């Protein structure tokens, strides 16, 4: 399954949460709880379930760097 990073990075608030998660300043549980009950909740849940926290952080850093955010 591919991760829809555009839905997760759709607003400045969401971008800051993804940056905090990618830099290790936020736990996987906190990251998921921020996106729960939103359109990105399923995306985050699938990301963490399929890849785990460590690899999800790596993928988040990669997604941010490809978009020139981090």
PDB file as gemmi writes it, atoms N, CA and C in Angstrom:
CRYST1    1.000    1.000    1.000  90.00  90.00  90.00 P 1                      
ATOM      1  N   UNK A   1       0.843  -1.188   0.000  1.00  0.00           N  
ATOM      2  CA  UNK A   1       0.000   0.000   0.000  1.00  0.00           C  
ATOM      3  C   UNK A   1       0.878   1.238   0.000  1.00  0.00           C  
ATOM      4  N   UNK A   2       0.517   2.204  -0.816  1.00  0.00           N  
ATOM      5  CA  UNK A   2       1.269   3.445  -0.845  1.00  0.00           C  
ATOM      6  C   UNK A   2       0.627   4.458   0.095  1.00  0.00           C  
ATOM      7  N   UNK A   3       1.444   5.340   0.590  1.00  0.00           N  
ATOM      8  CA  UNK A   3       0.980   6.359   1.521  1.00  0.00           C  
ATOM      9  C   UNK A   3       0.656   7.630   0.763  1.00  0.00           C  
ATOM     10  N   UNK A   4      -0.508   8.189   1.008  1.00  0.00           N  
ATOM     11  CA  UNK A   4      -0.925   9.435   0.361  1.00  0.00           C  
ATOM     12  C   UNK A   4      -0.377  10.613   1.170  1.00  0.00           C  
ATOM     13  N   UNK A   5       0.866  10.971   0.878  1.00  0.00           N  
ATOM     14  CA  UNK A   5       1.508  12.040   1.639  1.00  0.00           C  
ATOM     15  C   UNK A   5       0.855  13.390   1.377  1.00  0.00           C  
ATOM     16  N   UNK A   6       0.256  13.580   0.205  1.00  0.00           N  
ATOM     17  CA  UNK A   6      -0.398  14.859  -0.091  1.00  0.00           C  
ATOM     18  C   UNK A   6      -1.549  15.133   0.880  1.00  0.00           C  
ATOM     19  N   UNK A   7      -2.264  14.084   1.282  1.00  0.00           N  
ATOM     20  CA  UNK A   7      -3.356  14.291   2.233  1.00  0.00           C  
ATOM     21  C   UNK A   7      -2.811  14.608   3.627  1.00  0.00           C  
ATOM     22  N   UNK A   8      -1.645  14.024   3.965  1.00  0.00           N  
ATOM     23  CA  UNK A   8      -1.064  14.295   5.278  1.00  0.00           C  
ATOM     24  C   UNK A   8      -0.398  15.665   5.336  1.00  0.00           C  
ATOM     25  N   UNK A   9       0.061  16.156   4.205  1.00  0.00           N  
ATOM     26  CA  UNK A   9       0.774  17.436   4.169  1.00  0.00           C  
ATOM     27  C   UNK A   9      -0.096  18.531   3.563  1.00  0.00           C  
ATOM     28  N   UNK A  10      -1.395  18.453   3.822  1.00  0.00           N  
ATOM     29  CA  UNK A  10      -2.332  19.371   3.178  1.00  0.00           C  
ATOM     30  C   UNK A  10      -2.436  20.735   3.857  1.00  0.00           C  
ATOM     31  N   UNK A  11      -1.985  20.855   5.101  1.00  0.00           N  
ATOM     32  CA  UNK A  11      -2.057  22.149   5.789  1.00  0.00           C  
ATOM     33  C   UNK A  11      -0.781  22.371   6.593  1.00  0.00           C  
ATOM     34  N   UNK A  12      -0.545  23.616   6.989  1.00  0.00           N  
ATOM     35  CA  UNK A  12       0.663  23.932   7.751  1.00  0.00           C  
ATOM     36  C   UNK A  12       0.679  23.227   9.101  1.00  0.00           C  
ATOM     37  N   UNK A  13      -0.485  23.083   9.703  1.00  0.00           N  
ATOM     38  CA  UNK A  13      -0.576  22.394  10.993  1.00  0.00           C  
ATOM     39  C   UNK A  13      -0.176  20.925  10.834  1.00  0.00           C  
ATOM     40  N   UNK A  14      -0.674  20.294   9.782  1.00  0.00           N  
ATOM     41  CA  UNK A  14      -0.328  18.898   9.539  1.00  0.00           C  
ATOM     42  C   UNK A  14       1.148  18.743   9.193  1.00  0.00           C  
ATOM     43  N   UNK A  15       1.678  19.682   8.423  1.00  0.00           N  
ATOM     44  CA  UNK A  15       3.102  19.624   8.063  1.00  0.00           C  
ATOM     45  C   UNK A  15       3.960  19.694   9.317  1.00  0.00           C  
ATOM     46  N   UNK A  16       3.595  20.561  10.244  1.00  0.00           N  
ATOM     47  CA  UNK A  16       4.390  20.682  11.472  1.00  0.00           C  
ATOM     48  C   UNK A  16       4.333  19.393  12.286  1.00  0.00           C  
ATOM     49  N   UNK A  17       3.195  18.724  12.294  1.00  0.00           N  
ATOM     50  CA  UNK A  17       3.090  17.446  13.015  1.00  0.00           C  
ATOM     51  C   UNK A  17       3.942  16.374  12.349  1.00  0.00           C  
ATOM     52  N   UNK A  18       3.937  16.327  11.019  1.00  0.00           N  
ATOM     53  CA  UNK A  18       4.753  15.343  10.308  1.00  0.00           C  
ATOM     54  C   UNK A  18       6.238  15.629  10.532  1.00  0.00           C  
ATOM     55  N   UNK A  19       6.620  16.903  10.521  1.00  0.00           N  
ATOM     56  CA  UNK A  19       8.018  17.273  10.775  1.00  0.00           C  
ATOM     57  C   UNK A  19       8.425  16.855  12.180  1.00  0.00           C  
ATOM     58  N   UNK A  20       7.582  17.122  13.165  1.00  0.00           N  
ATOM     59  CA  UNK A  20       7.892  16.722  14.539  1.00  0.00           C  
ATOM     60  C   UNK A  20       8.040  15.209  14.658  1.00  0.00           C  
ATOM     61  N   UNK A  21       7.180  14.465  13.990  1.00  0.00           N  
ATOM     62  CA  UNK A  21       7.277  13.006  14.018  1.00  0.00           C  
ATOM     63  C   UNK A  21       8.556  12.540  13.331  1.00  0.00           C  
ATOM     64  N   UNK A  22       8.855  13.115  12.179  1.00  0.00           N  
ATOM     65  CA  UNK A  22      10.034  12.696  11.414  1.00  0.00           C  
ATOM     66  C   UNK A  22      11.322  12.986  12.176  1.00  0.00           C  
ATOM     67  N   UNK A  23      11.334  14.055  12.966  1.00  0.00           N  
ATOM     68  CA  UNK A  23      12.535  14.425  13.719  1.00  0.00           C  
ATOM     69  C   UNK A  23      12.617  13.730  15.067  1.00  0.00           C  
ATOM     70  N   UNK A  24      11.637  12.904  15.400  1.00  0.00           N  
ATOM     71  CA  UNK A  24      11.671  12.158  16.642  1.00  0.00           C  
ATOM     72  C   UNK A  24      11.151  12.918  17.843  1.00  0.00           C  
ATOM     73  N   UNK A  25      10.506  14.045  17.618  1.00  0.00           N  
ATOM     74  CA  UNK A  25       9.981  14.848  18.717  1.00  0.00           C  
ATOM     75  C   UNK A  25       8.566  14.437  19.107  1.00  0.00           C  
ATOM     76  N   UNK A  26       8.009  13.460  18.392  1.00  0.00           N  
ATOM     77  CA  UNK A  26       6.647  13.007  18.651  1.00  0.00           C  
ATOM     78  C   UNK A  26       6.628  11.486  18.514  1.00  0.00           C  
ATOM     79  N   UNK A  27       5.937  10.839  19.419  1.00  0.00           N  
ATOM     80  CA  UNK A  27       5.842   9.376  19.364  1.00  0.00           C  
ATOM     81  C   UNK A  27       4.853   8.959  18.272  1.00  0.00           C  
ATOM     82  N   UNK A  28       4.891   7.690  17.928  1.00  0.00           N  
ATOM     83  CA  UNK A  28       3.955   7.163  16.951  1.00  0.00           C  
ATOM     84  C   UNK A  28       2.518   7.277  17.428  1.00  0.00           C  
ATOM     85  N   UNK A  29       2.308   7.054  18.717  1.00  0.00           N  
ATOM     86  CA  UNK A  29       0.960   7.157  19.285  1.00  0.00           C  
ATOM     87  C   UNK A  29       0.446   8.591  19.211  1.00  0.00           C  
ATOM     88  N   UNK A  30       1.305   9.557  19.539  1.00  0.00           N  
ATOM     89  CA  UNK A  30       0.905  10.965  19.450  1.00  0.00           C  
ATOM     90  C   UNK A  30       0.633  11.363  18.004  1.00  0.00           C  
ATOM     91  N   UNK A  31       1.476  10.862  17.093  1.00  0.00           N  
ATOM     92  CA  UNK A  31       1.306  11.150  15.666  1.00  0.00           C  
ATOM     93  C   UNK A  31      -0.046  10.626  15.179  1.00  0.00           C  
ATOM     94  N   UNK A  32      -0.366   9.388  15.555  1.00  0.00           N  
ATOM     95  CA  UNK A  32      -1.647   8.817  15.144  1.00  0.00           C  
ATOM     96  C   UNK A  32      -2.818   9.556  15.789  1.00  0.00           C  
ATOM     97  N   UNK A  33      -2.678   9.900  17.071  1.00  0.00           N  
ATOM     98  CA  UNK A  33      -3.803  10.550  17.757  1.00  0.00           C  
ATOM     99  C   UNK A  33      -4.093  11.933  17.181  1.00  0.00           C  
ATOM    100  N   UNK A  34      -3.077  12.611  16.641  1.00  0.00           N  
ATOM    101  CA  UNK A  34      -3.326  13.906  16.007  1.00  0.00           C  
ATOM    102  C   UNK A  34      -4.198  13.746  14.764  1.00  0.00           C  
ATOM    103  N   UNK A  35      -3.984  12.670  14.008  1.00  0.00           N  
ATOM    104  CA  UNK A  35      -4.713  12.477  12.764  1.00  0.00           C  
ATOM    105  C   UNK A  35      -5.961  11.615  12.913  1.00  0.00           C  
ATOM    106  N   UNK A  36      -6.233  11.106  14.116  1.00  0.00           N  
ATOM    107  CA  UNK A  36      -7.425  10.266  14.281  1.00  0.00           C  
ATOM    108  C   UNK A  36      -8.684  11.096  14.052  1.00  0.00           C  
ATOM    109  N   UNK A  37      -9.690  10.439  13.509  1.00  0.00           N  
ATOM    110  CA  UNK A  37     -10.975  11.066  13.165  1.00  0.00           C  
ATOM    111  C   UNK A  37     -10.842  12.148  12.099  1.00  0.00           C  
ATOM    112  N   UNK A  38      -9.818  12.024  11.256  1.00  0.00           N  
ATOM    113  CA  UNK A  38      -9.665  12.910  10.099  1.00  0.00           C  
ATOM    114  C   UNK A  38      -9.506  12.038   8.863  1.00  0.00           C  
ATOM    115  N   UNK A  39      -9.437  12.674   7.714  1.00  0.00           N  
ATOM    116  CA  UNK A  39      -9.230  11.917   6.477  1.00  0.00           C  
ATOM    117  C   UNK A  39      -7.862  11.246   6.458  1.00  0.00           C  
ATOM    118  N   UNK A  40      -6.890  11.814   7.141  1.00  0.00           N  
ATOM    119  CA  UNK A  40      -5.554  11.240   7.170  1.00  0.00           C  
ATOM    120  C   UNK A  40      -5.363  10.162   8.216  1.00  0.00           C  
ATOM    121  N   UNK A  41      -6.367   9.914   9.031  1.00  0.00           N  
ATOM    122  CA  UNK A  41      -6.243   8.930  10.094  1.00  0.00           C  
ATOM    123  C   UNK A  41      -5.951   7.534   9.594  1.00  0.00           C  
ATOM    124  N   UNK A  42      -6.658   7.135   8.564  1.00  0.00           N  
ATOM    125  CA  UNK A  42      -6.437   5.816   7.987  1.00  0.00           C  
ATOM    126  C   UNK A  42      -5.078   5.700   7.328  1.00  0.00           C  
ATOM    127  N   UNK A  43      -4.627   6.789   6.722  1.00  0.00           N  
ATOM    128  CA  UNK A  43      -3.314   6.802   6.077  1.00  0.00           C  
ATOM    129  C   UNK A  43      -2.217   6.618   7.123  1.00  0.00           C  
ATOM    130  N   UNK A  44      -2.326   7.350   8.236  1.00  0.00           N  
ATOM    131  CA  UNK A  44      -1.321   7.256   9.302  1.00  0.00           C  
ATOM    132  C   UNK A  44      -1.374   5.881   9.950  1.00  0.00           C  
ATOM    133  N   UNK A  45      -2.559   5.377  10.181  1.00  0.00           N  
ATOM    134  CA  UNK A  45      -2.692   4.057  10.801  1.00  0.00           C  
ATOM    135  C   UNK A  45      -2.061   2.984   9.920  1.00  0.00           C  
ATOM    136  N   UNK A  46      -2.340   3.043   8.629  1.00  0.00           N  
ATOM    137  CA  UNK A  46      -1.748   2.085   7.700  1.00  0.00           C  
ATOM    138  C   UNK A  46      -0.244   2.216   7.624  1.00  0.00           C  
ATOM    139  N   UNK A  47       0.245   3.443   7.635  1.00  0.00           N  
ATOM    140  CA  UNK A  47       1.689   3.683   7.595  1.00  0.00           C  
ATOM    141  C   UNK A  47       2.374   3.056   8.796  1.00  0.00           C  
ATOM    142  N   UNK A  48       1.848   3.319   9.988  1.00  0.00           N  
ATOM    143  CA  UNK A  48       2.454   2.794  11.208  1.00  0.00           C  
ATOM    144  C   UNK A  48       2.298   1.274  11.295  1.00  0.00           C  
ATOM    145  N   UNK A  49       1.171   0.754  10.865  1.00  0.00           N  
ATOM    146  CA  UNK A  49       0.939  -0.686  10.946  1.00  0.00           C  
ATOM    147  C   UNK A  49       1.806  -1.443   9.947  1.00  0.00           C  
ATOM    148  N   UNK A  50       1.938  -0.917   8.741  1.00  0.00           N  
ATOM    149  CA  UNK A  50       2.700  -1.611   7.700  1.00  0.00           C  
ATOM    150  C   UNK A  50       4.208  -1.489   7.885  1.00  0.00           C  
ATOM    151  N   UNK A  51       4.674  -0.343   8.378  1.00  0.00           N  
ATOM    152  CA  UNK A  51       6.109  -0.073   8.400  1.00  0.00           C  
ATOM    153  C   UNK A  51       6.713   0.050   9.789  1.00  0.00           C  
ATOM    154  N   UNK A  52       5.902   0.212  10.807  1.00  0.00           N  
ATOM    155  CA  UNK A  52       6.435   0.431  12.140  1.00  0.00           C  
ATOM    156  C   UNK A  52       6.872   1.877  12.310  1.00  0.00           C  
ATOM    157  N   UNK A  53       7.205   2.236  13.534  1.00  0.00           N  
ATOM    158  CA  UNK A  53       7.516   3.632  13.829  1.00  0.00           C  
ATOM    159  C   UNK A  53       8.849   4.054  13.212  1.00  0.00           C  
ATOM    160  N   UNK A  54       9.871   3.211  13.334  1.00  0.00           N  
ATOM    161  CA  UNK A  54      11.210   3.588  12.858  1.00  0.00           C  
ATOM    162  C   UNK A  54      11.216   3.818  11.353  1.00  0.00           C  
ATOM    163  N   UNK A  55      10.663   2.875  10.603  1.00  0.00           N  
ATOM    164  CA  UNK A  55      10.632   3.036   9.152  1.00  0.00           C  
ATOM    165  C   UNK A  55       9.645   4.114   8.721  1.00  0.00           C  
ATOM    166  N   UNK A  56       8.592   4.340   9.506  1.00  0.00           N  
ATOM    167  CA  UNK A  56       7.654   5.417   9.183  1.00  0.00           C  
ATOM    168  C   UNK A  56       8.326   6.777   9.324  1.00  0.00           C  
ATOM    169  N   UNK A  57       9.178   6.914  10.335  1.00  0.00           N  
ATOM    170  CA  UNK A  57       9.941   8.159  10.476  1.00  0.00           C  
ATOM    171  C   UNK A  57      10.838   8.370   9.263  1.00  0.00           C  
ATOM    172  N   UNK A  58      11.503   7.309   8.831  1.00  0.00           N  
ATOM    173  CA  UNK A  58      12.389   7.386   7.668  1.00  0.00           C  
ATOM    174  C   UNK A  58      11.599   7.796   6.426  1.00  0.00           C  
ATOM    175  N   UNK A  59      10.430   7.194   6.227  1.00  0.00           N  
ATOM    176  CA  UNK A  59       9.599   7.536   5.082  1.00  0.00           C  
ATOM    177  C   UNK A  59       9.081   8.976   5.170  1.00  0.00           C  
ATOM    178  N   UNK A  60       8.773   9.432   6.380  1.00  0.00           N  
ATOM    179  CA  UNK A  60       8.310  10.815   6.548  1.00  0.00           C  
ATOM    180  C   UNK A  60       9.433  11.792   6.203  1.00  0.00           C  
ATOM    181  N   UNK A  61      10.656  11.496   6.663  1.00  0.00           N  
ATOM    182  CA  UNK A  61      11.791  12.366   6.314  1.00  0.00           C  
ATOM    183  C   UNK A  61      12.005  12.397   4.803  1.00  0.00           C  
ATOM    184  N   UNK A  62      11.869  11.233   4.178  1.00  0.00           N  
ATOM    185  CA  UNK A  62      12.045  11.142   2.726  1.00  0.00           C  
ATOM    186  C   UNK A  62      10.973  11.948   1.995  1.00  0.00           C  
ATOM    187  N   UNK A  63       9.723  11.828   2.428  1.00  0.00           N  
ATOM    188  CA  UNK A  63       8.626  12.562   1.799  1.00  0.00           C  
ATOM    189  C   UNK A  63       8.808  14.072   1.959  1.00  0.00           C  
ATOM    190  N   UNK A  64       9.237  14.485   3.146  1.00  0.00           N  
ATOM    191  CA  UNK A  64       9.445  15.916   3.384  1.00  0.00           C  
ATOM    192  C   UNK A  64      10.601  16.454   2.544  1.00  0.00           C  
ATOM    193  N   UNK A  65      11.700  15.699   2.468  1.00  0.00           N  
ATOM    194  CA  UNK A  65      12.853  16.178   1.706  1.00  0.00           C  
ATOM    195  C   UNK A  65      12.542  16.239   0.217  1.00  0.00           C  
ATOM    196  N   UNK A  66      11.737  15.310  -0.282  1.00  0.00           N  
ATOM    197  CA  UNK A  66      11.369  15.338  -1.708  1.00  0.00           C  
ATOM    198  C   UNK A  66      10.477  16.523  -2.044  1.00  0.00           C  
ATOM    199  N   UNK A  67       9.788  17.035  -1.047  1.00  0.00           N  
ATOM    200  CA  UNK A  67       8.932  18.200  -1.266  1.00  0.00           C  
ATOM    201  C   UNK A  67       9.620  19.498  -0.866  1.00  0.00           C  
ATOM    202  N   UNK A  68      10.863  19.409  -0.420  1.00  0.00           N  
ATOM    203  CA  UNK A  68      11.626  20.601  -0.050  1.00  0.00           C  
ATOM    204  C   UNK A  68      11.154  21.252   1.223  1.00  0.00           C  
ATOM    205  N   UNK A  69      10.485  20.483   2.089  1.00  0.00           N  
ATOM    206  CA  UNK A  69       9.958  21.045   3.337  1.00  0.00           C  
ATOM    207  C   UNK A  69      10.989  20.975   4.437  1.00  0.00           C  
ATOM    208  N   UNK A  70      11.733  19.909   4.474  1.00  0.00           N  
ATOM    209  CA  UNK A  70      12.687  19.747   5.581  1.00  0.00           C  
ATOM    210  C   UNK A  70      14.087  19.670   5.032  1.00  0.00           C  
TER     211      UNK A  70                                                      
END                                                                             
